[in-house]
Amino acid sequence: MFAVIIKFIIKENTEEQFIDAWIKLTQLIRIHEGGLGSRLHRVKKNTFIAYAQWPNEETWKNSGGKMPQHGLDIKSKMRDCCKSVDVKNTLQIIKNPTTDIK
């Protein structure tokens, strides 16, 4: 498994719109792009960190080409809420005690 940590700094008064778009986009990424889900965390006002899981780095790098037009529209709305979007880390998952139990 592979994970990506992304930092979002959003514009004032866009929090509700950003979170709504993030949820919808995350669901579409799971359905159309092979993502394994994501979690959104608030760091402080207007700053969020998302932790997204993927089956592997290749799937993440090649994502975006299977998204339907309404998904691209949602992505654009989400990006419009942001001052910046920054991939902070990419991580290879070594062990997951939740799923590696024998």
ZICOR-V494638 format. One line per field, one symbol per residue. ss: DSSP state (~ for helix, > for strand, _ for the rest). phi: phi as a letter, one per 20 degrees, with the letter a starting at -180 (. if undefined). burial: + if it has 16 or more other C-alpha atoms within 10 Angstrom, else -. A space follows every 10 residues. Layout:
ss: ???
phi: ???
burial: ???
//
This chain:
ss: _>>>>>>>>> ____~~~~~~ ~~~~~~~~~~ ~~__>>>>>> >>>>__>>>> >>>>__~~~~ ~_______~~ ~~~~~~~~~~ _>>>>>>>>> >>________ __
phi: .cccdcdddd fgmcgffffg ffffffffff fddnfdobcd ceeagmcccd dddcfaffff fefoedffgf ffffffffff fefbccfebd cefebcffde fd
burial: -+++++++++ ----+--+-- +++-+++++- --++++++-+ -----+++++ ++++-++--+ ------+--- ++-++-+++- ++-------- ---------- --
//
